[in-house]
């Protein structure tokens, strides 16, 4: 198994381009099916599909990935499984372009977004397995930025591309690239991979994870209420609005650089960005240049996107929970989809949206400050405890510190001290026996001991 401590530029580039290719393909086909829907339905129906059912389908794909990974020991993290999920996109877009039935097109749109959701969850999980924590959100933001720009360039060539057989050719190219990159790289491992950094603000337990999900949900509601007015892609005339993806890319990169430097500061910036959609609810129709309003919305949305993805990328990278890497994005998609459908069904006016967003902003601030204060206090106490434990009078190096063992090697050493076999250790840690043998061999080399029995004896002496 590849250790996270050995991740390098190759890992970063592979993960970056896998996610970028998935996002490029998914976004291009997303816009294509949006334009195709205008052949059969009016603006109201298309809007429901664009930000409602499509988002819920993406979330369903992410949930399906999580269930398959958890229940069937990582089957959805296998490369061949995800290549199959990508190949589904080809018949879907082919049927979409040539169908004469609006109902069939809606079904194909839902199926496409389901597949894209699974592929996205796979890429997120892959990132947490092989990219160091300090580069996680930069990898995510870079991939989404590249994907958005590629989509814009393709769409600018000729708007007819989105509704003709040419989009099928582009889909074949993208699916081929996705399949090749996935095949040349690695599966998402089921067991634990080493992460040298454990300084994240988001070292969370189950109850705190629930609080973070609630915070993400509240932020998603406010953004959805603030950005529900314009339809970003309309037949023909709305194509230029895809240019705002450049602003989204800029927001993503800036936010990722901040978030990777400090999770706390990055989270505060994301919270501050929520103020913009609250104000835009009232001002949007009165602004003289709507492009500016939408561009700024996409820029600030980049901060929220990094926050909702980054906190669970960070969480999943530290635990044996890689299948939860896309949980933040999944919850956000569910909330955004539900809000879009509610707004479509009930037609809430801007004043009601403004009041609702303002009311929700209060508990959002309270929850965020509570979590921030709790972790600040926890880290202060931890720092004092570390100073006490590391005083000259009390200092005593552990077995792992003495022999410079990795966290995984130290963990296996503890089981060797309990006289467990390689098979038993493999079952406990969800590793293969060959991986356990590899770690045992490294332990013997670092300690200079002859066999596993001596390792166990020395470990017990050092306790």
C-alpha positions as CSV (number, residue, x, y, z in Angstrom):
1,X,0.0,0.0,0.0
2,X,1.3,3.4,-0.9
3,X,2.0,5.6,2.2
4,X,0.7,9.1,2.2
5,X,4.2,10.2,3.3
6,X,5.5,9.2,-0.1
7,X,3.0,11.2,-2.1
8,X,4.7,13.4,-4.7
9,X,4.1,15.6,-7.7
10,X,3.0,12.5,-9.7
11,X,0.2,11.8,-7.2
12,X,-0.9,15.4,-7.2
13,X,-0.9,15.6,-11.0
14,X,-2.8,12.3,-11.5
15,X,-5.4,13.2,-8.9
16,X,-5.7,16.8,-10.3
17,X,-6.3,15.7,-13.9
18,X,-8.6,12.8,-13.0
19,X,-10.9,15.2,-11.1
20,X,-10.5,17.9,-13.8
21,X,-11.4,15.5,-16.6
22,X,-14.5,14.3,-14.6
23,X,-15.6,17.8,-13.9
24,X,-15.0,18.9,-17.5
25,X,-17.0,16.1,-19.0
26,X,-19.8,16.3,-16.4
27,X,-20.1,20.1,-16.8
28,X,-20.1,20.0,-20.6
29,X,-22.8,17.3,-20.7
30,X,-24.7,19.1,-17.9
31,X,-24.9,22.3,-20.1
32,X,-25.6,20.2,-23.2
33,X,-28.7,18.5,-21.6
34,X,-29.8,21.9,-20.3
35,X,-29.9,23.3,-23.8
36,X,-31.5,20.1,-25.2
37,X,-34.3,20.4,-22.5
38,X,-35.3,23.8,-24.1
39,X,-36.5,21.8,-27.1
40,X,-39.3,20.3,-25.1
41,X,-39.9,22.4,-22.0
42,X,-40.3,26.0,-20.9
43,X,-37.9,27.9,-18.6
44,X,-39.7,26.8,-15.4
45,X,-39.2,23.1,-16.0
46,X,-35.6,23.5,-17.2
47,X,-34.8,25.5,-14.0
48,X,-36.2,22.7,-11.9
49,X,-34.0,20.2,-13.7
50,X,-30.9,22.5,-13.7
51,X,-30.7,23.2,-10.0
52,X,-33.2,20.8,-8.6
53,X,-33.4,17.2,-9.8
54,X,-30.0,17.3,-11.3
55,X,-28.4,18.2,-8.0
56,X,-30.4,15.6,-6.1
57,X,-29.2,13.0,-8.7
58,X,-25.6,14.0,-8.2
59,X,-26.1,13.6,-4.4
60,X,-27.7,10.2,-5.0
61,X,-24.6,9.1,-7.0
62,X,-22.3,10.2,-4.1
63,X,-24.5,8.3,-1.6
64,X,-24.4,5.2,-3.8
65,X,-20.6,5.4,-3.9
66,X,-20.5,5.6,-0.1
67,X,-22.8,2.7,0.4
68,X,-21.1,0.4,-2.1
69,X,-17.7,1.3,-0.6
70,X,-18.8,0.6,3.0
71,X,-20.9,-2.5,2.4
72,X,-18.9,-4.2,-0.2
73,X,-15.3,-3.5,1.1
74,X,-14.4,-0.7,-1.3
75,X,-15.9,-2.1,-4.6
76,X,-16.9,1.4,-5.7
77,X,-13.3,2.5,-5.2
78,X,-12.0,0.1,-7.7
79,X,-10.7,1.5,-11.0
80,X,-12.6,-0.9,-13.3
81,X,-15.9,-0.1,-11.5
82,X,-15.4,3.7,-12.0
83,X,-14.4,3.2,-15.7
84,X,-17.7,1.4,-16.1
85,X,-19.5,4.3,-14.4
86,X,-17.8,6.7,-16.9
87,X,-18.7,4.6,-19.9
88,X,-22.4,5.0,-19.0
89,X,-22.1,8.6,-20.0
90,X,-21.6,7.8,-23.7
91,X,-25.0,6.0,-24.4
92,X,-26.7,8.6,-22.1
93,X,-25.5,11.6,-24.1
94,X,-26.1,9.8,-27.4
95,X,-29.7,9.1,-26.5
96,X,-30.1,12.6,-25.2
97,X,-29.0,14.2,-28.5
98,X,-31.2,12.1,-30.8
99,X,-34.3,11.5,-28.7
100,X,-37.6,13.0,-29.7
101,X,-39.1,12.5,-26.3
102,X,-38.9,15.0,-23.5
103,X,-39.5,12.4,-20.9
104,X,-36.7,10.2,-22.1
105,X,-34.4,13.3,-22.1
106,X,-35.3,13.9,-18.4
107,X,-34.5,10.3,-17.5
108,X,-31.1,10.6,-19.3
109,X,-30.4,13.8,-17.5
110,X,-31.0,12.2,-14.1
111,X,-28.9,9.1,-15.1
112,X,-26.0,11.3,-16.3
113,X,-25.9,13.3,-13.0
114,X,-26.1,10.0,-11.0
115,X,-23.0,8.8,-12.8
116,X,-21.2,12.1,-12.4
117,X,-21.9,12.0,-8.7
118,X,-20.3,8.6,-8.4
119,X,-17.2,9.6,-10.4
120,X,-16.9,12.8,-8.3
121,X,-17.1,10.8,-5.0
122,X,-14.5,8.4,-6.3
123,X,-12.1,11.3,-7.2
124,X,-12.6,12.9,-3.8
125,X,-11.8,9.6,-2.1
126,X,-8.7,9.1,-4.3
127,X,-7.4,12.6,-3.3
128,X,-7.7,11.9,0.4
129,X,-5.7,8.6,0.0
130,X,-2.7,9.9,-1.9
131,X,-2.5,13.7,-1.4
132,X,-1.0,15.3,1.7
133,X,-3.4,17.4,3.7
134,X,-1.7,20.7,3.0
135,X,-2.5,20.2,-0.7
136,X,-6.0,18.7,-0.6
137,X,-8.1,21.7,-1.3
138,X,-5.7,23.1,-3.8
139,X,-6.0,19.9,-5.8
140,X,-9.8,20.1,-5.6
141,X,-9.9,23.8,-6.6
142,X,-7.3,23.4,-9.3
143,X,-9.2,20.6,-10.9
144,X,-12.6,22.4,-10.8
145,X,-10.9,25.6,-12.2
146,X,-9.4,23.7,-15.1
147,X,-12.7,21.9,-15.8
148,X,-14.6,25.2,-15.8
149,X,-12.2,26.9,-18.2
150,X,-12.1,23.9,-20.6
151,X,-15.9,23.9,-20.6
152,X,-16.0,27.6,-21.4
153,X,-13.5,27.3,-24.3
154,X,-15.5,24.4,-25.9
155,X,-18.8,26.2,-25.6
156,X,-17.3,29.4,-27.1
157,X,-16.2,27.5,-30.2
158,X,-19.8,27.2,-31.3
159,X,-23.0,27.1,-29.2
160,X,-24.4,24.5,-31.6
161,X,-21.9,22.0,-30.2
162,X,-24.0,21.6,-27.1
163,X,-27.0,20.3,-29.0
164,X,-25.4,18.3,-31.9
165,X,-23.6,15.1,-32.4
166,X,-20.3,17.0,-31.9
167,X,-21.0,16.9,-28.1
168,X,-21.0,13.1,-28.4
169,X,-17.5,13.2,-29.9
170,X,-16.3,15.5,-27.0
171,X,-17.9,13.0,-24.5
172,X,-16.0,10.1,-26.1
173,X,-12.7,12.0,-25.8
174,X,-13.3,13.0,-22.2
175,X,-14.5,9.5,-21.2
176,X,-11.4,8.1,-22.9
177,X,-9.1,10.4,-20.9
178,X,-10.9,9.7,-17.7
179,X,-10.7,5.9,-18.2
180,X,-7.0,6.1,-19.2
181,X,-6.0,8.2,-16.2
182,X,-8.0,6.0,-13.8
183,X,-6.6,2.8,-15.3
184,X,-3.0,4.1,-15.1
185,X,-3.4,5.2,-11.4
186,X,-4.6,3.4,-8.3
187,X,-7.7,2.1,-6.6
188,X,-9.0,3.8,-3.5
189,X,-7.5,1.7,-0.6
190,X,-9.8,0.3,2.0
191,X,-7.3,0.5,4.8
192,X,-5.5,3.4,6.4
193,X,-2.8,5.4,4.6
194,X,-0.3,7.6,6.5
195,X,-0.8,11.3,6.8
196,X,2.2,13.1,8.4
197,X,0.1,16.1,9.4
198,X,-2.5,16.0,12.0
199,X,-2.9,19.7,12.7
200,X,-6.3,20.2,11.2
201,X,-8.9,22.3,12.8
202,X,-11.4,19.6,11.8
203,X,-10.3,16.6,14.0
204,X,-13.9,15.9,14.7
205,X,-16.1,13.2,16.4
206,X,-19.6,12.2,15.3
207,X,-21.5,14.9,17.1
208,X,-19.1,17.6,15.8
209,X,-19.4,16.2,12.3
210,X,-23.1,16.6,12.6
211,X,-22.6,20.3,13.5
212,X,-20.4,20.8,10.5
213,X,-23.0,19.2,8.2
214,X,-25.7,21.5,9.7
215,X,-23.4,24.5,9.1
216,X,-22.9,23.5,5.5
217,X,-26.6,23.0,5.1
218,X,-27.4,26.5,6.4
219,X,-24.8,28.0,4.2
220,X,-26.2,26.1,1.2
221,X,-29.7,27.4,1.9
222,X,-28.6,31.0,2.1
223,X,-26.6,30.7,-1.1
224,X,-29.5,29.0,-2.9
225,X,-31.9,31.7,-1.8
226,X,-29.6,34.4,-2.9
227,X,-28.8,32.9,-6.4
228,X,-32.2,31.4,-7.4
229,X,-33.2,34.3,-9.6
230,X,-31.1,34.0,-12.8
231,X,-31.0,30.9,-14.9
232,X,-27.3,30.8,-15.9
233,X,-27.9,28.9,-19.1
234,X,-30.8,29.8,-21.4
235,X,-31.3,28.8,-25.0
236,X,-28.8,30.7,-27.1
237,X,-28.8,34.1,-25.5
238,X,-27.6,32.9,-22.0
239,X,-24.4,31.2,-23.3
240,X,-22.1,34.2,-22.5
241,X,-22.9,33.7,-18.8
242,X,-20.7,30.6,-18.9
243,X,-17.9,33.1,-18.8
244,X,-18.6,33.6,-15.1
245,X,-16.9,30.2,-14.6
246,X,-13.6,32.2,-14.8
247,X,-14.7,34.1,-11.7
248,X,-15.7,30.9,-10.0
249,X,-12.2,29.5,-10.8
250,X,-10.6,32.6,-9.3
251,X,-12.6,32.3,-6.1
252,X,-11.8,28.6,-5.8
253,X,-8.0,29.1,-6.2
254,X,-7.8,32.0,-3.7
255,X,-10.0,30.2,-1.2
256,X,-8.0,27.0,-1.5
257,X,-4.7,28.8,-0.9
258,X,-6.1,30.3,2.2
259,X,-7.8,27.1,3.4
260,X,-4.7,25.0,3.0
261,X,-2.6,27.5,4.9
262,X,-5.1,27.8,7.7
263,X,-8.4,25.9,8.0
264,X,-9.7,28.4,10.6
265,X,-9.0,31.5,8.5
266,X,-10.4,29.7,5.3
267,X,-13.6,28.8,7.2
268,X,-14.0,32.4,8.4
269,X,-13.6,33.7,4.9
270,X,-16.2,31.2,3.7
271,X,-18.6,32.4,6.4
272,X,-18.0,36.1,5.4
273,X,-18.7,35.2,1.7
274,X,-22.3,34.2,2.7
275,X,-23.1,37.9,3.2
276,X,-23.0,38.6,-0.5
277,X,-26.0,36.4,-1.6
278,X,-28.0,37.8,1.3
279,X,-27.5,41.3,-0.1
280,X,-27.9,40.3,-3.8
281,X,-31.5,39.0,-3.1
282,X,-32.8,42.5,-2.9
283,X,-30.4,44.3,-5.3
284,X,-30.1,41.9,-8.2
285,X,-32.9,43.2,-10.4
286,X,-31.8,46.8,-9.8
287,X,-28.2,46.3,-10.7
288,X,-27.4,47.9,-14.1
289,X,-24.9,45.1,-15.1
290,X,-26.2,41.7,-14.3
291,X,-23.1,40.0,-15.4
292,X,-21.1,41.6,-12.6
293,X,-23.7,40.5,-10.0
294,X,-23.5,36.9,-11.3
295,X,-19.7,37.0,-11.6
296,X,-19.3,38.2,-8.0
297,X,-21.8,35.5,-6.9
298,X,-19.6,32.8,-8.6
299,X,-16.4,34.3,-7.0
300,X,-17.8,34.2,-3.5
301,X,-19.4,30.8,-4.2
302,X,-15.9,29.5,-4.7
303,X,-15.1,30.2,-1.1
304,X,-18.1,28.2,0.0
305,X,-17.3,25.4,-2.4
306,X,-13.8,25.1,-0.9
307,X,-15.2,25.1,2.6
308,X,-17.8,22.4,2.0
309,X,-15.4,20.2,0.2
310,X,-12.3,20.9,2.3
311,X,-13.6,20.1,5.7
312,X,-14.6,16.6,4.8
313,X,-11.5,16.0,2.5
314,X,-9.5,16.8,5.6
315,X,-11.6,14.6,7.9
316,X,-11.5,11.7,5.5
317,X,-7.8,12.0,5.0
318,X,-7.2,11.3,8.7
319,X,-9.6,8.5,9.4
320,X,-10.3,5.2,7.7
321,X,-13.3,7.1,6.3
322,X,-12.2,7.9,2.8
323,X,-15.6,7.1,1.4
324,X,-17.0,10.1,3.3
325,X,-14.7,12.6,1.4
326,X,-17.6,13.9,-0.7
327,X,-20.0,14.1,2.2
328,X,-19.9,17.9,2.5
329,X,-20.5,18.4,-1.2
330,X,-23.3,15.7,-1.1
331,X,-25.2,17.5,1.7
332,X,-24.8,20.8,-0.1
333,X,-26.2,19.3,-3.3
334,X,-29.2,17.9,-1.5
335,X,-30.0,21.2,0.2
336,X,-29.5,23.2,-3.0
337,X,-31.7,20.8,-4.9
338,X,-34.5,20.9,-2.4
339,X,-34.4,24.7,-2.1
340,X,-34.5,25.1,-5.9
341,X,-37.6,22.8,-6.1
342,X,-39.4,24.6,-3.3
343,X,-38.7,28.0,-4.9
344,X,-40.1,26.6,-8.2
345,X,-43.2,25.1,-6.6
346,X,-44.1,28.0,-4.3
347,X,-42.6,30.9,-6.2
348,X,-41.2,32.8,-3.1
349,X,-40.6,36.5,-3.8
350,X,-37.3,38.2,-3.0
351,X,-38.5,39.8,0.2
352,X,-39.4,36.4,1.7
353,X,-36.1,35.0,0.5
354,X,-34.2,37.9,2.1
355,X,-36.0,37.5,5.5
356,X,-35.5,33.7,5.5
357,X,-31.8,34.1,4.6
358,X,-31.4,36.7,7.3
359,X,-33.1,34.6,10.0
360,X,-30.9,31.5,9.1
361,X,-27.8,33.6,9.2
362,X,-28.2,34.0,13.0
363,X,-28.0,30.3,14.0
364,X,-25.2,29.9,11.4
365,X,-23.1,32.5,13.1
366,X,-23.8,31.0,16.6
367,X,-23.0,27.4,15.5
368,X,-19.8,28.5,13.7
369,X,-18.5,30.5,16.6
370,X,-19.4,27.7,19.1
371,X,-17.3,25.2,17.0
372,X,-14.5,27.7,16.5
373,X,-14.3,28.6,20.3
374,X,-14.5,24.9,21.3
375,X,-11.5,23.9,19.1
376,X,-9.5,27.0,20.0
377,X,-9.9,26.1,23.7
378,X,-9.1,22.4,23.0
379,X,-5.9,23.2,21.2
380,X,-4.8,25.6,23.9
381,X,-5.2,22.9,26.5
382,X,-3.5,20.4,24.3
383,X,-0.5,22.7,23.9
384,X,-0.1,23.1,27.7
385,X,-0.3,19.4,28.1
386,X,2.3,18.8,25.5
387,X,4.7,21.3,27.3
388,X,4.2,19.5,30.6
389,X,4.7,16.0,29.1
390,X,7.8,17.1,27.2
391,X,9.6,18.7,30.3
392,X,13.1,17.3,30.8
393,X,12.2,15.6,34.0
394,X,9.3,13.7,32.6
395,X,10.4,13.2,29.0
396,X,10.7,9.6,27.8
397,X,10.7,8.7,24.1
398,X,8.1,6.2,23.0
399,X,9.0,3.1,21.1
400,X,8.0,4.8,17.8
401,X,10.0,7.9,18.6
402,X,13.1,6.0,19.6
403,X,13.2,4.1,16.3
404,X,11.6,6.7,14.1
405,X,8.7,4.6,13.1
406,X,5.7,5.8,11.1
407,X,2.3,5.8,12.7
408,X,1.3,2.6,10.9
409,X,4.6,0.9,11.9
410,X,4.0,1.9,15.5
411,X,0.5,0.5,15.4
412,X,1.6,-2.8,14.0
413,X,4.4,-3.0,16.6
414,X,1.7,-2.8,19.3
415,X,0.0,-5.9,17.8
416,X,3.3,-7.7,17.6
417,X,3.6,-7.1,21.3
418,X,0.3,-8.9,21.7
419,X,1.7,-11.9,19.7
420,X,-0.8,-11.5,16.8
421,X,-0.1,-13.1,13.5
422,X,0.2,-11.2,10.2
423,X,-3.2,-12.5,9.2
424,X,-4.8,-11.3,12.4
425,X,-3.2,-7.8,12.1
426,X,-4.4,-7.6,8.5
427,X,-8.0,-8.4,9.5
428,X,-7.9,-5.8,12.3
429,X,-6.4,-3.0,10.1
430,X,-8.2,-3.9,6.9
431,X,-4.9,-4.5,5.1
432,X,-3.5,-7.3,3.0
433,X,-1.0,-9.7,4.6
434,X,1.6,-8.7,2.1
435,X,1.3,-5.1,3.3
436,X,1.6,-6.2,6.9
437,X,4.7,-8.2,6.0
438,X,6.2,-5.1,4.3
439,X,5.7,-3.0,7.5
440,X,7.1,-5.7,9.7
441,X,10.2,-5.9,7.5
442,X,10.6,-2.1,7.8
443,X,10.2,-2.3,11.6
444,X,12.9,-5.0,11.9
445,X,15.3,-2.9,9.7
446,X,14.7,0.3,11.8
447,X,15.0,-1.4,15.2
448,X,17.9,-3.7,14.2
449,X,16.1,-6.6,15.9
450,X,16.1,-10.2,14.6
451,X,12.5,-11.2,14.7
452,X,9.0,-10.1,15.6
453,X,9.2,-11.7,19.0
454,X,12.1,-9.4,19.9
455,X,10.1,-6.4,18.6
456,X,7.2,-7.3,20.9
457,X,9.5,-7.8,23.9
458,X,11.3,-4.5,23.2
459,X,7.9,-2.7,22.7
460,X,6.6,-3.9,26.1
461,X,9.9,-2.8,27.8
462,X,9.5,0.7,26.3
463,X,5.9,1.2,27.5
